[in-house]
Amino acid sequence: MGSTSDGSLRTTNVSVAVVKSTSYDVKRGGAKTFMLATDDSPAARVAFALLVTKLATPATNDAIKIFTAVGGERGEDIVAKYAAECARLGFAKCETRAECHEKRVEAGESVSDAILKAARAWEADALLLGTNAFSSKTLGSVSDGCAQEARCTTIVVKDPRV
């Protein structure tokens, strides 16, 4: 990432979205498929708010796919909460998936691998996720992995409070 984007992410006190555009044509007009990868962190909730208020619209029949790598009952609760909010907002096409990441680690698959696999399976036009922490990399490891490898438009959102 460039120095301006990096500086903005690290120092701003407002929400920031870093967008990696696709290198191939995105469907023009008509319904789009948006995927939100969430751990229900504050940054993921900001990404969801951006998705349902600025990007996706029920009027164009956009599809929203909610994915979490949080397993078990907590993962099911997370996706159910987002699905309920999508329904409340009038999105008729909302699909969810919760997968236990611990099983994937044993098979050598990272969280970003699981997210990217779901994005491919759902044929997502855009992938949204939040970033919660910085390490030696500009972004957290999951958002960095997705931003580097996704074959669809990727929007990484930073919570302004982090």
Order of alpha helices (4+ residues) and beta strands (2+ residues): alpha-beta-beta-alpha-beta-alpha-beta-alpha-alpha-beta-alpha-beta
